């Protein structure tokens, strides 16, 4: 032993010290040129980011795997870096400028971009320090950034190659447009919120004197967005809707603009919803865009009635009335918008169909609109309602790129874990839409395309190459847009390793990656894009296995959000309980296919687990037990030492199997129960008072195996204990060897020790049930002991007396009188209770408790079998009812067994 442990385990006193030691000594990537490679890449966090509870889960799981593989002797590379996060980063810098009454447009593009670089140098990367606090053993010596020069070259090459292969093109389509930030944004940056809105019903007059079968000279349409009427291009009805069969192909006269638009058939119109007729605005609605295309309306002919700031502009037909021009789409700052004006004018024209409702008194009330709760898309950063906007953007032909990743999943080149996500993966990939990759920002990878004055485009990696394409003397201007961040981060698994230089040593050795661990919420935004780009560019799947974990939710199962005030700060948990406790909680709760419910008490419980191990190691030290120098298990003759060696072998096999299947919860629970129950609670108790040389050697060896097996989950406390147990300055735990020995389970020793444990547990449980003091010594009778029992009793009488508090086990018949029976293996022991327990009073007490628990269990069972309760009650109320039912059911079993003991 090199150091005596302090009496109290204090995580804060060891974590920073050990992390600095590992990083300063290059132990996150030890030199192993001939070792088998193992590679994972960290989903690059935004340069603006900070550690949230989802990061804590994601990175803990990755670190467990990388530490495990490192201990197994592999050249384990965990690629780390940050994403430039175009829109998020630009917003941070612009907000700082606003605070100083400054703005981006006061500078040239180059000057602003330099300000962003300056901000990154000073403030960017907060999260990297926080990942260190979590214990992430990443290869910081090769930290990457998606705007690094080598990475930017890879991005440019990818764009140009895709363009030349016909996979990137420019098109006019609808995008998610943020009118505040004035850029297209991805679906991931859209947050849908339920807000109070209205449903308006209008009359669209039929043209040319046409009427419906019922005589009406109009078609009724309903909308939540009256203002888009100015850009309507059709009215759709379902092909089977007989109400409108006679007017399909006819026209209506669009109110306000007077434009004539056709009535078309399309299955998008639901005959059961409202009037069954739907206004079609292909320039401002994603569903309408598809209906418009099916109706033969070309994208170039679709009307766009709003500008980049969502103000009304003159559409292509020139029929938008002047009073609307420049007006915002919505009411703001007390001033009516286009929505309010459209409703007002239609009402004045007699084309508003009022909504009739009844008051509480039963009186009819006429309203202009029907109140509705409407799912509304907001930009997660701009904070305003997203506008589907028709604009020219750059697109990737995702449909073509999706073919090979689907083949890879089907043929096993990519394994998705859990497999249940495959169905979702295929559904999305089979229905994938063109991928909009251009963004109207200044910060990011600028699109390598140049236009001449006639609108011809020239795509090349450099302006010089574009000029050669265009011809000498042709004036060129570069595209102002930058690329979607997901386009560049999709290259992460290979561009970080030196691609496109396919001879780069790291690329040669570490690509494809072995594993990707990712939240299921970015399966399509990042994971699928890596697969699509990787298979096209490298002709290989970027990783062999894709593990998708769930979300970390609040204690009541709800999604965490700042507005709800239920966001958990992982750094606060680390401050309170230590990084090891938080990490172990994440692993133990990570069950494939399920979300994690946050539970501070369980994190606290795992801090107590670390304390238990700490105290067990201190106890070993106090009895002269130090670290082992042997990989093989020591020779052992006693049953308890042979048993514990076999338990190590069994635990190791189970742990390896769980890790192979990426069953993090199973792996954590295997090592937890072996450490706490098998080693601390039983082995140490069984060998107390008998620390001969054999036992010291075995105990030291077993403790070492625990520290190695537990290290991936709890790296800090295990490294501290490892070095406290022996002088291991040149053999730190982080790069030690994973257990590898020839020992196996000794069946005879296992049977004997498990008989002792069974006896002790049964006696302790029976005493607790019957109110007998734990320290009360008892005598037992076993008239016909099995051979196992006879040998166990003969060899372990001292342990039986010390642990089970049985002073003697007689092989004769038990005396008459009250007694309890307990089982140990196949044997039954009788323990007299005369003089220890008031039998009748105890029976009365137990019967009363049994009646109460049985009654409560029956009531709860009835409640839980009621579908109305399970479906309509709050989730936490249902969970409480289930927990209470389980408790009372267990009480019924326990009390029934106690009564049976009393006879």
N, C-alpha and C positions, 0 to 999 in steps of 0.2 A: 504494500500500500504506500502511496506517495503523499496522501493528504487525508487528514481526518475531516469528515464532513461536519458542517455546522448542525446544530440541533434542529433548526428550522429550514425548510425548503423555501427559498425566495427566488422565483423565476427571474426577476429583474436583475439580480446580481450576477447571473451567468449568461444571459442571452446575448447581449451585445459583445461581451468578451469572446464567446465562442464564435459568433458570426464573423467578427473581425479576423480571428485566427484562421478560420477556414478560407476566407476570401484572400487575405494577405499571403497565404501560403499556397495559393493556387489549387486548393483541394476540391474545388467544384469541377475541375477538369484535370485530373491527374494525368501525367504522361503515360499513355498506354497505346503506343503506336501499333502493336501487334494484336491488341485485344479485339474481340468481336464488338462492332459498333452497336450502339443503341441511341436513337435520336428522337427527341420530341421538340416541337416548337411551341413557344408560349404565344397564345393569341395576343398580339401586341396591343397593350392598353393605349388609350389616347394620351398624347403628350400633356393634355390639359387635365388628365384624370387624377383621381385619388382612390385609395383602396376602399372598396365597398364590400359588403358581405358576400356578393356573388364572386368577386375576385378572390376573396379568401377561400371559398370552396374550390374554385377552378384551379387555383395555384397550389393549394394544399394537395389535391389529388395528383397533380403533375409532379410535385416534389416527392410524394410518397413513392411514385413509380421510379423516378430518376435516382433517388437514393437507394432504392431496392436493387435496381440494375447495376448501380455503381458498386454496391457491396458484393454483387455477384461477379465482379471482376471485369465488367464490360467498359468499353470506351464510351461512357455515357455523356452525350452532348445534349444540353438543354439550351436551345437557342432563345435568346432574350432580346427584347428591343421595344421600341415604341412606334406608334402610328402617328403621322403628322396631323391626322384628324382635321382635314381641310376646314370645314364649316365651323367646327367647335373652336379651333384655334384662332381662326380669323375673328370670330365673335369676341373671344376673350380680349384680344389686342384692341379691337375697335371699342369695346366698353371702357377699357383703360384710357383710350384716347378721348372718349366722350366726357369722362370725369375731368379732363383737363381742357374742356371746350375745344377739342380738336377732332378731326375726322379723317377718314382714309382718303377721301377725294382731295384733300389738301396736298397730297403727295403723288409722285409718280408711282407707277406700279412697282418699279424696282426699289424705290425708297421705302414703300410700305412693307414689301417682302423682307427687306433688311430689318425693319422694326420687329417683324415676327421672329426672325432668327435671333435677334438680340433678346427678345422676351424668353425664347426657349433656353438660351444660354444662362439666363438669370433665374428663371422661375419654372421652366419646364422640367418634367421628370420627377415631380414630387412623389409619384407612385413608386418609383424605383427604390427609394429609401424605405417606403412602407412595405414593399415586397421583401426587403431584407429583414425587416422586423418580424415578418411571418416565418422566416427561416428558409426562404426559397433559395436553393443551391444552384443558381443559374450561372452560366458561363459569362460573367460580366466583362471579362477581358475582350469578348467579341460582341459587345452590345451593338445592336443594329438600330437604324432609324430609316423609315421609308423615304426620307428625302436625302439620304446619303448619296454621294456621287455615283457609287457603283450600283446602288439600287435604282436610282433615277435612269441610268443607262438601260437597265433591264426593263424598266417600264416603257421607255421610248421604243426599244426593239420590239416589245410585245405588241404595242399599238401598231407600229408599221407593218409587222409581219401579219397581224390579224387583218389589217386593211388590205394588204396585197393579196391575201387569201380570200377576200370577200366576206370576212367575218365581222368587220367593222364598217359601218356605213352611216350616212347622214340622212335623217328622215324627219318629217313633220308628224308628230304624234302628241298625245296628251301626256303630261307629266304632273307629278305632285309639285305645285309651284308655291313657294313661300313668298307672299307679297311683301313681307317686311324685309326679308333678307335678299329678295329679288334673285332667287336661284331655284333651280330644280333640286329636289331632295329625294332621298331613297325612301322606300316603304318603312325601313327601320327607324327613320327619323320622323315618322308620323305617329302621333298618339291620338287614338280615338276616345273622345269623351262624350258622355251622355249629357246633353244640355236641353233646357226647356225651349221649345220652338213651336212653330205653327205649321198647319197643313191648310193651304188655300185651295179652293175649288173655283175654276173659271169656266166660262163658256168660250169655246173657239167656234166662231160662225162658219158654217159650211158655205162654200163658194157656189156661184152659179145656180142658186135656187134649189140646190139638192137638199133633201131631208132624209132623216132616218126612218126606219119602218114605223116607229111610234109617232112620227110627225114632227119631231124636234128638228129645228134648223141649225143646230149646233151640236158639237161634241163636248162633253164635260171632261176636263182634265184636272188632276190634282197635283200640287207640287209643294215642296218645302222651300223652293228657290224661285220665287216669282221673277226676280230680276233677270234670270237667264232667258226669259221669254224673248228678249230682244234678239237672241241668237238661235231660236228654235228653227229646225230645218225639216221636221216631220212630226206626225202623230202616229204612234204605233198601236195596233190592236192585235189580239191573238188570232191566228189563222182559223181557229175553230169557233170564234165568238160570232154567233149568228146575228147579234145586234148590229154589227157593223159590216156585215158581208156585202151589203149593197153599196157601201161608200168607199170600199177599198180601192185605191187608185185615184179617188177624187181628191179635192183640195179643200183646205180651210183657209180663211183669210186671217192672218195673224194680227191680233189687235195691236194697236199703237203704231207698228211699222207698216201695216197694210200688206206685208209680204204674203204671197200664196205658197203654202207648203202642202206636201202630199200626205195622204193617209196610207200607211204601209202596214203590211202584215209582218209580225215578228213574235216569236215565242217569248221574248222578254216581257211582253205585256201579259199581266196576270188577270184573267177574266174574273177571278174571285176577289180582286183587290180594287176597292173603289168603283169607279165607272168602268174599269177594264181598258181605258184608253190612257196612253202615256205620252206626254210631250217629249220630244227627242231633241236634245241640245248636244250634238256630237263634239262641239268645241269646248264643252265645260262639264262633261260627265263621262267617266270611264265606261260605264255600261252603254250609254248613248253613243259613244264613239264606235263601239262594235256594231250596234244596231245601224248606225249611219253607214258603216262600211258594207254591211250586208244589204242595205238598201241601194247601194251603188253610188254613194256620195264619196268622192275622192277627198283625201285628207287636205289637199290643197284648196278645196272648195268649201271646207267647213268654216263656219263663221266664228271669229274670236272677238268678243265684245268688250274685253277688259284688257288694260295694259298691264305692265309688269308690277304696278303697285295696286292692282285691283280697282282701278278707276275706269269708268265707262269710256270707251273710245269708239270711233266710227268703224263699223264693221265693213267688210268688203263690198256689201251691196249699197252702202251709203244711205240706208233708210233709218238709222237710229236718229230720233228727233234731237234737235240741238240742245233742248233743256236737260238732256241726260249727259251730254258730253262733259267729261271731267268729274262727274259725280262718283263718289265711292260706292261700292256695291252694297255696303251696309250703313246703317245709321251710326254716326259716331260724333262725339263731342256735342250731343244735342241736336245735330243737324241730320235731317232725313237723308237716306241714301237712295240708290236706284230701286231697291226692294220696296221701300215705302211709297215711292212715286208710282211704280207700276201698279201696286195694289190700289192706290188712290184713283188713278186714271181708269182702271178697269171697273172700279165701283161706280165711278161717274158715268161710264158707258153702259152700265147695267149688265156687265159681264161677270160680276162677282156673285158666286152662289153662296149665300150665307150658311153658316153652320148653326143648326138649331139644337139647343141643349135645354135642360130643365133645371130650375133652381131647386133648393131643398124643399121649398113649399109646393113644388109641382108646377110652377109657372114656366111657360116657354120663354126662352131667352135667345135672341138672335145675335150671333157673333160673326165678325168678318172671317174668322178662321177657326180651325179646330186645334185646340192645344195638344201638342204631342211632345214626347221625349225623343230626341233625335240623336243618333250616333253621328258625331261630327268630327272630322279629322282636323287636328291642330299640328302645327310644326312644333316639335319638342324643344327647339331652341328659339325660334322666332316668336312662338307663343300666340300666333294668329291662325285663323281658319285657313287651311290649305285650299288653294284653288286649282282644280284640274284645268290645265292651261295648254292650249295648242301652240306648240313652238317647235322650231328646228333644233334638233339635238343630235348628238352622236350616239349610236346604238351598237351593241354587240349582238350578233345572231346567236342568242343563247340556245335556241332550239337545236341547232347543229352541234354546238359544244356539249350539250347534255347527253348526247347519245352514248359516248364512250364511258362516262362515269356510271351510267345505268348498267352498261354491260359489265363493268368492273365489279359492281355490287352483286349482280346476278351470278357471275362466275367465281366469286370469292376472292378476287384480287383486293377488294375493299370489304372488310367486315364491319358492319355497323352494330354497335353494342349500346343498349339492348336492341335485339333484332326487331322488336315491335316498331321501331322508328323507320324500318325499311318501307312500309306501306306509305307513310307520309312522304318519305323521300321520293318514291316513284311517282306518287300523285302530283307532287309539285313539279318534278322534272318533266313529266309527260305533258304538263300543261303550262310550261314555262313561256313567258312573254319576252319580247326583245328587251334587252337590258340597257337602260339609259345611263351612259357613263360620263356625260358632260355636266359640269357645274359652273355656274356664273360667279366665280370667286377669283381672288387674286393669289391666294395661298394654296399651293398644291403643285402637282405635275402638270405643267401647261401642255395642252394638246399639240402634238407636232404636225400641225396642218397649216398651210398658207393658202390664201385666196388671191387671185388676180382681180382686176377691176371688172371682169365679166362674170365673176362668181365661180370660176373654175377652181377646183381644190387640188393641192399638191401635198401629199403626205410623205414626210421623210424625217430621218432622225436629226438632221441639221438643216438650217436655212440654206446653206450652200448647196446641199443635195436637192432641196426643193427648187432652188433657182435654176439648177441644171435641167430639172424636169420642165420648168416653165419656159426656159429659154432666156438668153441674154437680153437685158433691157426691159424685161417684163416686170412691172412694179408689183411687189407682193406685200401683203399684210398678214401677220400671224393671227390665228384664231385666239380670241381673248379668253376662252374657257379653260378650265382645268379639269382633270379627271376625277371621277368618283373615287373616294378613298378606298372603296372595296376593290376597285380595279387593281390598284397597286398592292394592297394587302393580300390579294389572291395569289401573288407571286412569292409570298413569305416562305414557304417550305423549301424553295430552291434558290431564290435570288439571295437569300441570306447565306447560302453556302458557296456562292461564287458564280452561279449561273448568270449569264449565258456561256461562260467559259466551262465547257463540259469536262475539261481536263483539270479543273481546280481540285486540289486534293480533298478538301472537305466535301465537295459535291460528289466526287468519286466514291468516297467512303460512307457518307451519311445520307445519301439520297437514294431511294425514297426514305422518308422518315418512317419510324416503326409505329408510331402512335400519335393520334391527335385527341386531346381531351378538350371538349367544348361544351358550352351550354347549348341546350337544344334550341334556344331562341335565336341562335345565329347559324343554324343548320343551312339555311338557304342564302343568307347574306354573305357569309364568309366560307363555310365549309364546302358548300356546293360549288362556289366560284373557284376555290382552290382546286377542286377536283376537275372542273371544266378546263381551267387554264393550264393546270399541271399536265393533264393527259394530252392536251394539244401541243404544248411547248416541249415537254420532255419525253413524251411517248410512254410515260409510266404514271401509275396512280401515285399521288404525292405522299400517301401514308398507307400502311397496310391495315390499320385498325382505326376506327373512329368511335370514340366513346362519348356519348351524350348524357350529360347529367341534368338534373332538374334545377329548379329555382330554390333559393332560400326564402322562405315565407315567414311572416310574423307568427307569433305563438298561436294565434287563433286560425291560422291557415290562410289569412288574407295576404294579398300581394303588398309588399312594402312600398311605401311612397312618402315623399316629404309632406304632401298635403294631409295624409292621415297621421303623420307624426309617429309612425311605427318603424322608421328606418333604424337599423342597428349598426353602430359603428364598430367594426372589427378591432380597430386600434384601442378603443375603450375596453373591449373584452380582453385584449392582450395585456393592457395596463393592469386590469383587475385580476385576471386569472393566469396570465402567461400564454405565450404563443403555443406551447405544447398542448395545453388544455383545449384551446380553440381548434387546433389542427385535429386532435383526436376526436373531438365532437363532430367535426365535419366528416371525417372518415367513417366513424361509427354510425352516423345517420344517413350516409350516402347509399341508399338502396336503389338498385337499377330501376329506372322507370318511374321513380317517385320524387316528389319535391321534399324539401327538408323544412320542418317547422323549427323555428328558433326557440331555444330553451336555455336560458341563462343558468338554471339550476343544474342542467346536465353538464354544461361547461364547467361549472363549479365542481361537480362530481368528478370530472376528469382531472381537475387540478388536485383533488384529493387522491386520485389514483397515482399521480406523480409523487405526491407526498408519501403515499403508502410504499412505493418503490424506494424512495429516498430513505425512509425509516428502516425498511428491510435491509438496505445496504449498510446503514449505520450499525444495525444489529450484527450483521455479518462481520463488519470491521471489529466490533467490540469482542467478537469471539475468534479473532485471529484468521478470518477468512478473507483472502485477497483475490486478485484476478488470476486467471489461469493462463498458462502459456501454451497449452496443448489444444489442438483442433479436435483430436479424438477424445472421447469421454474417458475419464479415469476408470481404472479397474475397481469393481465394487463387489462386495460379498453380502452386505446386509440387504434385506428385502426393500427397505425404504429407499436406499440409494439406487438399487437396481430399478426400482419403480420410477423414480424421478427422472432417471436417464431415459427410460422408455417413453415417459411423458414428453420429454423434450423432442424425441424423435417423432412422436405422433403429432405434436403441435407443429413442428417444422413442416411435415408433409401436408397437413391441413392448410397451413399458411401459404405454402407455395402453390397449392391448388387454387386457393382463393385469389391469389395475386395473378395467376395465369388467366383466370376468368374475369379479372378486374372487379371482383366482388369486395369492394372496399369495406363495406359494413361487416361482412363475414370475417375478413382478415383482421380488422380491428378488434372484433369481439373474441376471436380465437386467442390473440396474444393478451388481451385484457384478462380473460378468465384464467388463462394459464398463469399469468403473473400474480394476480390478486388471489385467486382461489387455490390453485394447485401449489404454487411456490410459497407465497406469503402465509396463507391461512392454514395449509396442511403440512407441507414439507418442513417448514421451519418449526412448526409446533411439534411435529413428530420427532425431530432430531434434537430438540432442546435438551440440554443437559448431557448430551453424548457427542461432543464435537471432537471425535478422534481424527487421526490424520486422514483416513478415508473420507469421512464426512466433510471435513474441511475442503478437501480436494474436489469432491463432487459438488458441494454447495457453491464454491467459487466458479467452477466450470459452468454450472447451470445458470448462475447469475450473469455470467458473460454472454451466454447464448440468449438470454432474455434481452440484454442490452442491445445486442446486434439485431435481433428480430423486431424489437420495438423501435429501433432508431429511425426508420423511415417515417414513422408516425409522430414520434416525440424526440426530435433530434437533439434538443438542447440538454434536457435532463439526462438523457442516456450518455451523451458525450462527457458530461461532467462526472457522472458516476463511473464510467469506463476509465477515465484517467485518475480518479480518486482510488480506484482499486489496484492500480499497478503503475509502474513507471512506463508510460507509453508515449513518451514525447515523439518517438519516431514511428508510432503505429496508432494514429488517431482513429477513432471509431468510424468516422465518415468514410474512410478508405480501408476499413478492416475487411476480413473475408466473411461472407455469408456462411452460416453453419454448414459444415460438410463433414460427416463422420459416418462410421459403419454401425453404430449402435441401433438396436431395435427394441421393440417392446418385449419385456420378460414376462411371460404369461403368469408364471407362478407368483412373482413379486407383485404384479398388478392385482391379481386376485386377492392376495393377502392384505395389501394396503387398502384396497377398496372395501374389503370386509371391515377393516378398522374404521375407515371413514364412515361407512354406512352405519355401523354401530354407534359411533359418536354422534352423528347427525340425528339419528333416531332418538337417542336418549335425550339430547338437548331439546329437540322439538317436543317430545312428550312432556318433559318438565315444564316447558313454556306453556303448553296447552293446559296442564293441570295445576299450574301455580306452584310447583315445587321449586324452591330456591335453586338457582343454577349451581351453586357450590355444594349443595347437599350430596354427600356420598351415599351411594346405594349399593345393594347387593343384588345379583341377578342369578337366575337359574336357567340352565340349558340342559335338560335331562339327556338328550340324545344329540350332541353336537356333531356336525359334519366333520369330515377329516380336515377341511379347510379351517373351520372354526376352531377345532381342537389345536391345530398347529399355531394359528394366529393368537389364540389365548395364551398358549404356553410360551410363545416367543415375545409377546408384547404386553405382558401384564402391567408393567410400569407405565407404559404409554396409555393403556386403557384406563388406569386409575387416574392418571394426570389429565387426560383429555375428556373422557366420558364420565369421570367421577364415579366409576364402578370399582369398588374396593375388592370385589371378588366375584367370579363367575363360577357357580357350583354346577356340577354335572348331575346332581341329584334332583328329585322332584321338589317343586316349590311348596312351601307350607300353605295351609289353607288361609283364606282371608282375601281381602281386597288387594288387587294387583293390576298392573298394566302389562300389556304384551307389546313387544317391539320386534321388528324384523331386522336382521342383518344378513344380507345375502339370502340363502335358502333356509337360514336358521331362525327360530323363534325363541326369544328370551322373555322370561317372566320376572317382573320386578315387583316385590311386595310393596304395598303402600300403607299398611296398617300403621297408624300413629303419625303418618306424614300428611295425610289429606283427610278432611271431613267428606267422606264419599257422598253422602246424601246431599249435603249442601252444595258440593261441587257439581253433582248431577243436576240439581235444581238450577244452578247458575248457568250451566251449559245449555240446558233445555230452553231457558228463557232467551238466551242469546241466539240459539238455533231458530227459535220461532220468529224472532225479530228479523234475522237475516233472510230466512226463507220467505217471509212475507214481503220484504223489500225487493228481493230478487224476482219474485213473481210479478210484482207491480211493474218493475223496470222491464221485464221481458215482454209484458203486454204493451208497454209504451213503444218499445223498439220494434215490435211486430206490426205497429200501426204505421201504414205507409204515409199517412198525412203528417204524422209527427216527424218521421225521418226526412221527408222531402221539404217540409215547410219550416221546421224549427231552425233556429240559428245553428250553424255547424258546431260551435263550441258547446251548445246545449246537447246536441246529439252525442258528441264525443264524451261529455261528462256522464251522460246516461249509460253509455257503453262501459266506461271505466267503473262506474258505480255497480253496474250489473256484474261485471267480472269480479269485483271485490266481494260482493255479497255471495256470489256463487262459490267462490273459494272459501269463504267463511263457513258456508253450509257444509262443504266437504271436510274442512278442518275440524269443526265442532262434532260432526258425526263420527269422525275417526276418534276424537277424544272420548266421546261417550262409549264407543266400542272398547276403548282401552280399560274403562272402568268396569266393564262387564254388565 
